[in-house]
């Protein structure tokens, strides 16, 4: 009896899988922020169900928000699992795409397990901060996956470094940027938004003053902005390729917008809406730094992936 061959995945089709995974990683960060800022972190006292052996019991708005976040995580497992399967079934199988897709699956599982520890530790601020940093790390991995899905990588593939000096700068830029993210999560962890609502057990905060953490974070932000502004002048003076110039302009604009939001939220006693905008800006800046690094070398496009949809263009800008 003849067997049906499993359909292969073309390069253009896999690009859509990678885009779905990329958007999914952004959504998981935003949904986590919604849980925290709505005070729903302890809306479900148990994991993976909400109330002991029941998914639905004593529903409140906070428990609905927290459980919806868990359902989004389940959906992300499906998306990333499908992306990994598509990487294996790709017509021209590439090891880098398989590794990146597998890393996303492992990251989602690790994030879910870490989420369980967050719940049972009653929103331990150190674990909450780690939860955020892990989610942003997955945004980086998914951005790299989506980029590589559109271009030819591997032995024998074209790789033209646009400028070796800017390549080193792009690598070194990760150091102050990671410091910016870490100090930002510590500032949030010592701030007023503990993630629980009134009437629940008050979650602990990090053991240092919010004003001190905000001051250190502002120093890290000033350093990073100074570096990217200096980089903008360097790119402009060196007549670097347009791809690098555009990437640096985006970094400067997003970094300045982030600084303006950060100062405003501190002076206005950290309202939830501005915190949400600040986190969205952090996601945008993470994508921008990643793309600036990726744009340091030129590669040939995968056949059939040149045309981009409006959705892809929006995501690729880091907005």
N, C-alpha and C positions, 0 to 999 in steps of 0.2 A: 504494500500500500504506500503510495507516494506521500512524502511529508512536505508540508508547506515551509518554505524558507522564511526565516525571520527577516523582516524588511530592514534594510540598512538605512542609516541616517546620513543625509548629505551634509556638507559643510554649511550651506545656508540654513538648513533645518536645525542643526546643532547651535547655530548662532542664536536662534530664538529660545532654545533651552537655556543657554548661558544668560541671555537677557532676563528671562523669567527668574533665574536664580539670583541674579544681581538685584532686581527689584525686590525680591523676597527678603534679601538680607537688609535692605533699607527699611522694609515694613516691620521687621521684627524689632529693630531699634525703636522705631516710632511707636509701636504698640507697647513696648516696655516703658517708654516715657509716659504714655497715656495712663498706664497702671500706676506709676509712681505719682504723677502730678494730681491724679484724681483721688489719691489716698486709698487705693485698692490693693496695695501690696499684701495685706493680710485678709483680703476678702474671701479667700479660700484657705482655710487653716490646714488642709491636707493636700497631698500630692500623690499620684497624678489626678485622682478625683478631687472634688471640691470639699465634700463633707464625708469623711471616713470612706465607706464603701458606696457612697451615693454621689453621682455627678450633680444631681439637683436636690437641694434640701435647704430650706430657710433662705431662699434667694433674696438677695438685696442688690442694689445697684452696684456696689463694690464687688460682690462675688461674681456678678455677671461680667463685669469688666475684666477681672482677673481670669475667669475661666475662658473668656473669649480670647485672651492673650495666649492661653495654653492651646486652644483650638488652632490659632494661627501657627503656633509652633508645629503642630501635627501636619498642617497643610504644607509648611516649609519642608518637613521631612519628605513628604511626597514629591514636592518640586525638585529638591536636591537629589533625591533617590532616582527620579526620572532622568535628571541631567547626567548622573553617573552612568546609568544604563545606556543613555544615548551616546556617551563618550566611548563606551565599549563597543557599541553597534555602529559607530561612525565608519563611513566608507573607507576613509584613510585614517586608521587608528593612530592617535598621537598620545604618547606617554604623558606629556605635560598636561593635556586636557583631562586625562584620567586622574592624575594625581591631584589637580586642583579641584575637580568635582568630588573626589573622595574626601579631600580636606574639608569641603563644605558640609558633607554628610556627617563627618566626625565632629565638626564644630557645632552643628545643630544639636547633636546628641549630647555633647559636653555642656552646651548652654542649657539644655533641658535638665540635665542632672544637677548642674550648678543652681538652676532655679529651684530645684527641690530643697537643696541645702539652704538657700535663701529663705524659703518659706519656713522650714523647720527651725531655723536659727532666729526666727522673728525679725527678719530683715537686717541681719548683721551687716553693718555699713561697709566692712571690708569686702565681704562677698558680693554685695550690691555693686560696688565699684569694679570688682573683677568681672562681674556679669556684663557691665557696660563695655569695658575694654575688650572683652572677648567678642562681643557683638560687632564692635567697630573693626576688629581684626578680620572678621568674616566679610565685612563690607569690602575691605582691601582685597581679600582673596577672590571674591566674586567679581570685583572690578578687573582684576588681572585675568580671570577666566574669560570674561566677556571680551576683553581686548584681544586676547590670544585666539579666541574663536573666530575673529575677523581677519587675522593675519597668519601668514605661513611662518611657523617656527620649526626648528629641528635641524638635523644634520643636512648641510648643503643649502639651507635656506639663506636668502639674502638678509644681511644685518649690517646696515650702514649707520655707524655712530655719527650723529649730526655734529657733535662737538665734544671731544673727550673731557674738556675742562668742565663743561656744564653737566656731563654725566657724573663726575665725581661730586659736584655740588648737589645734584639731585639725590645722590646716595646719602651724603652727609646731612641733607635737610631733614631726613627722618629722625635724627637725634633730637633737635629742638622741638620737632612736631610731636614726637612721643612724649617728651617732657610736658608739652602743652596739654596733651590729652590726659596724662596722669594727674597733673595738678588740677585740671578741670574737674575730673571725677572726685578728687579729694575735696575740692571746694563744695561740690554738690553734696558729698557725703557728710559734710559738717554743717550744711545749711539747713534751712527751715523745712524743706520738703522731705520728710522722713519716709513717705510712701504708705503711711497708715492713716486711717480716718479717725475722726473724733469718736471716743467711746471704745476704741481698741487699745491694746497694749502699745504704749509709745515706743517706737523703735529707737534703738541707740544711735548716736551720732559718732562720727570719728572724734578721737580724743584731742582735738585742738580747735582753737577759736575759728569761727567762720571768717572773721575779718582777716586773720593771719593767713588762712588758706587762700582767700581771695587776693590778698596782696602778692603772695608768691605766684599765683596763677597769672596775675596781671604782669609780673616781671617776665614770666615765660612767654606771654602773649606779645609783650613789647619786643622781646628778643626775636621772636619769630617774624613779626611784622617788619622789623628793621631788616632782617635777612632777605625777605621776599621783595621788599622795596628796593634794597640794594641790588638784588638779582634782576629786578626789572630794568634798572639803569644799565647794568652790565649787558643784558640781552640787547637793549636798545643801542648801546654804543658799539657792540660787536657785530651788528647787522646779522644776528642769528636767524636761522630759518623761521618762517612764519608760524610753524607748529609750536616752536618753543616760545615765541613771543606771545602767542595767544594763551598758552598754558600759564605763563607767568602773570599775565594781566588778570586772568581769572583768579589766581591765587591771591593777588593783591586786593582785588575787589571783595572777595569773600572774607579775607582776613580782616579788612577794615570794617566790613559790615558786622562781623563777629565782635570786634572790639567795641563798636558802638552799642550793640545789643548788651554786651557784658557790662559796660559802664552804666548803661541805663537801668538794667535790672538790679544792679547793686544799689544805685542811688534811690530806686523806688521800692526797696525792701523785697526784692526777688519775687515778683508776681509770677504765677504759674505760666501764663501765656508767654512771657518773655523767656522763661526757662525752656519752654518747648521750642521757641524760635532759635534759641542758642544751641540746643541739641541738633536741630535741623541744620544749622550752620556748621556744626561740628562734623556732621555726616558729609555735607557738601565739601568742606575743607579736606576731609579724609580722601574723598574721591579725587579732588583736585591735586593733592600731593601725589597720589598714586598715578594718576594720568600723566602728570609732569614727568615722573620717573619713566613711565612706559614710552613716552614720546621722544626720549633721548636717542632712540634708534629707529631707523626706517625699515619696514618690512613690506614684502609683497602681500597684496590682499588675497584672501581665499576666493576662488572663483564663485561668483554669484552672491557675494556679500557686500558689494560696494554700495548699493543703494540703501539708505537708512530711512526709517519711518520717523514721523514727528515724535513718537514716544521715545525712540532710541536717541534722537538728537537731544531731547530734554534731559534724559538720564545721563548722557555722555558729558553734559555741561556741569554735572555735579549739583544741579538745582533740585 
